[in-house]
Amino acid sequence: GDIVLLAKPVTLTEGDRVTLTTDVPVATDGTSKPEKLLYAVSLPPVPGQIEYINYPGVPISSYSQLDVVAQKVSDVHDNSHGASKESLR
């Protein structure tokens, strides 16, 4: 089926961390099996990274809808550039 992804902008300031929840990306693929959805980080947020909460400092390139539901993934501003950023757009 068709894949639909809705994402709210997330604004972080230096040193912030935002845990991804099911309202900050929302995806469906028409199969009624959201637990099978996988996200690929094709354009990492700048500055910062997407990472698993249990592995701070280690950027990831993919994660699952189950990871989001379990609140295991975060967007982190890594203090390397500027004062703020927006990601997950």
N, C-alpha and C positions, 0 to 999 in steps of 0.2 A: 504494500500500500504506500500511499504518499507519506512523507515524513514532514511533520510540522514542528518547528522550533520557535518558541517565544522566549525572549530573554529581556529582563529588565536591566537597565544600566546599573552598574555598581560603582559608586565613587568611594575611593579610598584616599586617605592622606598618609603621609610618611609614617611607616611602622604599623599601619593597620592590617588586620586580618579579618576576612569575612568568610564565614562558613556558608557553603552553597546549600541551599534548601530547594525543595521542589517548586518554589515560586520564582526562583532566579535562574535556572533554566527550566522551562517546561517543554517537554517534547512528547510527541505521540507519533506512532507510525501506522496506526490503523489496524494493528493486530490484536489489540487488547492485552498485550504482554509487555507493559512498560519495563518490567524487570530485565528484559533482554536488550534494552537500549544501551548503546555504547556511545560516548562522546569522544571525539578526537580534538585535541588542542592543536589546530592548524596554524593559528597565529597567537602566540603567547602574549599575555598582557605585558605592557611596558610602562613603567618599570614594575618588576615583580614577577610572579609566577603562580601557576596553579600547582598545588601540592596536597598530598594526603596529610591530614592533621597529625597522624602518628609518626610521620617522617618529615618533620620540619626541615626546610632548607633543601629538599630534594624535589626538583621540578618533575612533573609528570606530563606525559603526552596523551594520555587517555584515561578515562574513568567510566564507570557504569552508572546507570540510573539507580541501581541498588546502593552504590556508594553515596549518591546524593541523598537518597531517602534516609540512609543511616547517618547522615551528616559527617562523613569521613573526609570530605574534600573542602579545601579553602583556597581563596584567592588572597595572595599576600603581596603587600607593597614592600619591596625589599630595601628601601632607602637609597637605591643607587642613582636615581635621577629625580629632579624636580620635587615639587611639594604634593602633587596629587595626580591621580590617574583615573580613568574610567576603563572598565573592561567588561567582558561578557556582553558585548553589543552585537 
